[in-house]
Amino acid sequence: MNIVLEQIKSKIVTESDLLKKVNHFRIKSERIVFTNGCFDLLHLGHVTYLAKAASLGSKLIVAINSDFSVRGLNKGALRPLQDEHSRAMIMASLQVVSLVVIFNDETPLELIKLIQPNVLAKGGDWEVEKIVGYNEVKASGGTVVSIPLELGHSTTNIEKKIAVGVTKGTLK
């Protein structure tokens, strides 16, 4: 048995186990930060964003769109590029991430209502007042933050580079 791999896997929880973990965090007076996304190809923009989000509290919970959910977001015919289990494992391997949960809905609103994070964070391409869960988090006394993006670093840009490389024959 690989202890490190088991530790990574243990960070991936079901929605029902998530609430148990969150309640345990609250007993220990942890400041819970919540964010969500597809995280299809982990890149510098994601890592920077997640590090900044994690610094806003003591526990970072990342909700990952399920494969079904990603397809509903119209991100392109090939998305997700990686299956939900792969994306969850990669996310859980990051030191700054405390828990990972996969969700099937179009938005994580039900998860946000369930756990009532102290901080709700999204990338800078989201206006704070338009972030899903804004009203619920503010009503419970929490903070909602839009974290500036790392310009030029996105999954879409990586997809475009790959497509150009394949078209030019530089990628095989």
N, C-alpha and C positions, 0 to 999 in steps of 0.2 A: 504494500500500500504506500502510495506517495502522499506524505503528510501535507506538503505544500499544495498539491493538486486538490486534496480533500478540503483544505482551508478555503481555497478559491471557490470550490463548488458549494461550500456551506454559506457563502454570501448570497447565493441565488435562492430566493424564497418564493413561495406561493403567496397569493393575496391574503389567504387566511393566516399564514405564518407571519406575514408582514406586520399585521396588527399586534401580534404577540411580541415581536421584536421591538416595535415602536413603544409599546407599553413598558417594556423593560428599559428602553432608553430614557423614557420619561421619569421612571422611578429613580434613575441615576442622574436626573437633571441635565440630560444631554440636550444640546441645541440641534434640532433636526432640520436639515436642508434637503429639499426635494427638487429634482429636475427630471426631465424626460426627453426622449428623442429616439430616433431610429438607430443612430450610431452604427451605420452600415459598414463604413471603412474608417477605422480609428485613425485620426491624423492629428497634426500639431494643434489645429484649431480646437479639436475636442479636448485634448489633454490640457491645454491652457485654460479653456473654459471650465473644465471639471475641477482643476486645481483652484481656480478663483472661487467657484461655487463652494467647494469644500472648506475654504478659509472663512466662510460666513457662519460656520457652526462647528459642531463637534462630530456629527454623523451625517454622511451624505448618502441619500437614497436615490438611486437612479432607476427610473421606470423606462423599460425598453418596449417600443411598439412590437407586437407580435408580427410574424410574417403576414398574416391576414390583415392586420391593421396597416402595415406599410403599403400593401397593395391598394388599400382604400384611400391612401393619401395622394395618389396620382403622381408618384415620384418617377415614373417611367416603367416601361414594360419589363425591364430586367431587374428591377428592385423588388425585394431586397437582394443585394448581391451575396450576402451571407445569411444563413438561416438564423432564427432567433436564438437557438441554443449556442451557436458559435459567438454571436454578438454578446450574449449574456456572459459567457465564459471570459471573453476578452475584457469586458467591462469589469467583471468581478476580480480580475487579476490586478487591477490598478489599486495601488496602495491607498489612494484618496477616497475610494468608494467603499462604503460600509455594507450596503445591501443593494441587490439588484432584483427587480421584479418585472416580469413580462406581462403586458396588458393587451387585451384584444380590442378594446374600444377605440373609436376614432381619436378621442382625447383622454387624458388621465384624470378627468374631473372627479370620477367616483373614488379613485385612489386618494386624491387630494382631500376630498371630504372625509374619507375614512381615517387618514392619519393626521390631518391638521398640522402640517409642518410649521415650524417657527419661521422658516424662510422658504420661499418659492423662487427658484431661479430659472431663467431661460436666457438664450443667446440674444445678443444685441439687435438682431433682426426683428425682435418682438418689442413693440411699444408696451410699457409696463401695464397700463390699464387694459390692454387687450390680451394679456397672458391668461390662458385658461386657468381658472382657479383663483384669479385675482380677488374677486369679491369675497369668496369663502375664506381665504387666508387673511385678508384685511379684517373681516368681521370677527375672526377669532384672535385678533391682536398680533398677527404675524406680519412679516415684511415680504414684499415682492420686489425682485431685483432683475433688471435686464443687464446682462454682462456683455461688455463690448467684445465683438468678434475679432479674431486674428485675420486681417484682410488677406485674401488670396488663398486661404486654406478652407476648402470645403470638399465634400464628397463629390459634388457636381463637377468641380474643377478637376478632380482626379479622374473621374469618368471621362471627361473631355480629353485629357491628356492621353489616356489609354486608347480612346477611339482614334485619335489622330495618329498615334504610334502604330496601331493596327492598320489603318488606312495607308500609311506611308510604308508599311512593311518593316518598321523598325522594332515592332513587338511581334513575337510569334508564340 
